[in-house]
Amino acid sequence: MPKALIVTGTDTGIGKTIVAALLTLGLGASYYKPIQSGVTEGQDGETVAALTGLGPARILANGVTLTEPLSPHRAAELDGVVVDPQKLTPPSATDRPLIIEGAGGLMVPVTRSLLLIDLFQQWQSPVLLVARTALGTINHSLLSLEALRARKIPIFGMVFVGDENPDNMRTICDFGHVRCLGHVPMLEQLTKTALQGHFERYFSLSDFKELQ
């Protein structure tokens, strides 16, 4: 049975959704967002659907959807929603790889007593960490990798987003003992064709064979 891959990041707004869309296309995968906050600014699943041209059969419904663009624990409180972690569990019966996109970084609170990384620890699917290439990324990336390893969460590799910065990328992967799976620059066109072309040119399908 194909496996799931969690796409998370060192921070919010770093390009996780673009990477998730690119992988959904490149791997012929399905996409799932366990928790979405900030629907007034658009939903990540809608963005992935628009970028990939895929429908509900491949872009699965969110586990929970919250109104305000805040940390999920606070957005849920303002919506009067009690988040049940069991209802966020990714679907297991699928004939395709499943791309699971997190919310913000690893230490984002889902409830007042549960962090996103705690859910990842329960699920035990491998994690792909998305990081910026810019200044500050080394510290954020290495701290995130250390947090994952402290909870014995399997790390699949890194994808970097932003301007070319080979030394930052190499330094993080060397110190973090992790694979660099690809780099996504600020693409001039965010279209299905552009994403497919970038995956074929800059990513290697063989790096993801264990998900098939």
C-alpha positions in Angstrom: 0.0 0.0 0.0 1.4 3.5 -0.8 2.6 5.5 2.1 1.9 9.0 3.5 4.4 11.8 3.6 4.0 14.7 6.0 5.0 18.1 4.6 5.8 20.6 7.4 8.0 23.7 7.6 10.3 25.6 9.8 7.8 28.5 10.0 4.6 29.7 8.4 4.4 31.2 5.0 7.5 29.6 3.6 6.0 27.7 0.7 4.8 24.4 2.1 1.6 24.5 0.0 3.6 25.0 -3.2 5.9 22.1 -2.3 2.8 20.0 -1.4 1.2 20.8 -4.7 4.4 20.0 -6.6 4.7 16.6 -4.8 1.1 15.8 -5.3 1.5 16.2 -9.1 5.0 14.7 -9.3 4.2 11.6 -7.3 0.6 11.1 -8.6 -0.5 11.5 -5.0 -3.6 12.7 -3.1 -3.5 15.7 -0.7 -4.9 16.1 2.8 -4.8 19.0 5.2 -5.6 17.9 8.8 -6.3 21.4 10.1 -6.9 24.6 8.2 -7.2 28.0 9.9 -7.9 31.3 8.2 -10.5 30.5 5.6 -11.1 34.2 5.0 -7.7 34.2 3.3 -8.4 31.1 1.2 -7.7 27.4 2.0 -4.5 25.6 1.2 -6.5 22.7 -0.3 -8.1 25.2 -2.7 -4.7 26.4 -3.7 -3.4 22.9 -4.3 -6.6 22.1 -6.4 -6.1 25.3 -8.5 -2.4 24.6 -9.1 -2.8 20.9 -9.9 -6.2 20.9 -11.6 -7.2 17.9 -9.4 -10.7 17.4 -8.0 -12.2 16.1 -4.7 -11.1 12.5 -5.4 -7.5 13.6 -5.0 -7.8 16.8 -2.9 -9.4 15.4 0.3 -11.6 17.4 2.7 -9.8 19.0 5.6 -9.9 17.3 9.0 -11.2 20.6 10.5 -11.6 24.0 9.1 -11.4 27.2 11.2 -12.2 30.8 10.4 -9.5 33.0 11.8 -5.9 33.1 10.5 -4.5 32.2 13.9 -2.8 29.3 15.6 -5.3 26.4 15.4 -5.8 26.3 19.2 -6.9 29.9 19.3 -8.9 29.9 16.1 -10.8 26.9 17.4 -11.6 28.7 20.6 -12.9 31.7 18.8 -15.1 29.5 16.5 -16.4 27.6 19.5 -15.0 24.3 18.1 -13.5 21.5 20.2 -10.8 19.9 18.1 -10.9 16.1 18.3 -7.4 14.9 17.4 -8.8 11.5 16.3 -10.8 13.3 13.6 -7.5 14.7 12.2 -6.0 11.3 11.6 -5.1 10.9 7.9 -7.1 8.3 5.9 -5.2 5.1 5.6 -6.9 3.3 2.8 -5.6 4.8 -0.4 -4.2 3.5 -3.7 -1.9 6.5 -4.0 0.8 8.2 -1.9 -0.8 10.7 0.4 0.7 14.2 0.9 -0.3 15.5 4.4 0.3 19.3 4.8 0.8 20.6 8.3 -0.1 24.1 9.6 2.8 26.5 10.3 5.8 24.9 12.1 6.2 21.9 14.3 5.4 23.6 17.6 2.0 25.0 16.5 -0.6 24.3 19.2 -3.6 22.3 18.0 -5.3 22.5 21.4 -4.2 23.8 24.8 -2.6 20.5 25.5 -1.5 19.2 22.1 1.2 20.4 19.6 1.2 19.6 15.9 4.5 17.6 16.4 2.6 15.4 18.9 0.2 14.4 16.2 3.1 13.7 13.9 4.7 11.5 16.6 1.4 9.5 16.8 1.1 9.1 13.1 4.7 8.0 12.5 4.7 8.9 8.8 8.0 10.3 7.5 8.3 14.1 7.5 9.6 16.3 4.7 10.8 19.6 6.2 10.4 22.7 4.0 12.8 25.6 4.8 13.8 29.0 3.4 17.2 29.5 1.8 17.6 32.9 3.3 19.3 34.2 6.4 18.1 32.5 9.6 17.3 29.3 8.0 20.2 27.3 9.4 19.1 27.9 13.0 15.4 27.3 12.3 16.1 24.2 10.3 18.5 22.5 12.7 16.2 23.2 15.6 13.3 21.6 13.7 15.3 18.5 12.8 16.4 18.2 16.4 12.8 18.4 17.6 11.7 15.7 15.2 14.6 13.4 16.3 13.8 14.0 20.0 10.4 12.4 19.4 11.8 9.7 17.1 9.8 10.9 14.1 11.2 9.6 10.8 12.7 12.4 8.7 12.4 11.9 4.9 14.4 14.9 3.8 14.5 18.6 3.1 13.2 20.8 0.4 14.3 24.4 0.2 12.3 27.4 -1.1 13.7 30.7 -2.3 16.7 32.2 -4.1 19.6 29.9 -4.8 21.9 29.6 -1.7 24.0 26.4 -2.0 26.0 27.0 1.1 23.0 27.3 3.4 21.4 24.2 1.9 24.6 22.2 2.2 25.3 23.4 5.8 21.9 22.4 7.0 22.0 19.0 5.3 25.5 18.3 6.6 24.9 19.3 10.2 21.3 17.9 10.2 22.4 14.6 8.6 19.5 14.8 6.2 18.9 14.5 2.4 18.3 17.5 0.2 15.4 16.4 -2.1 15.1 19.6 -4.1 15.0 23.3 -4.3 12.0 25.5 -5.4 12.8 29.0 -6.5 10.3 31.8 -6.7 8.7 30.6 -9.9 7.5 33.2 -12.4 4.4 31.2 -13.2 2.6 29.1 -10.7 0.7 26.7 -13.0 0.3 23.0 -13.3 2.7 22.9 -16.3 5.3 24.9 -14.4 5.1 22.7 -11.3 5.3 19.5 -13.4 8.3 20.8 -15.3 10.1 21.9 -12.2 9.6 18.5 -10.5 10.9 16.7 -13.6 13.9 18.9 -13.9 15.0 19.4 -10.3 13.6 16.4 -8.3 14.3 12.7 -8.7 11.4 10.3 -8.6 13.8 7.6 -7.3 14.2 9.6 -4.1 10.5 9.0 -3.4 10.4 5.3 -4.4 9.7 4.1 -0.8 6.3 6.0 -0.9 5.1 4.1 -3.9 
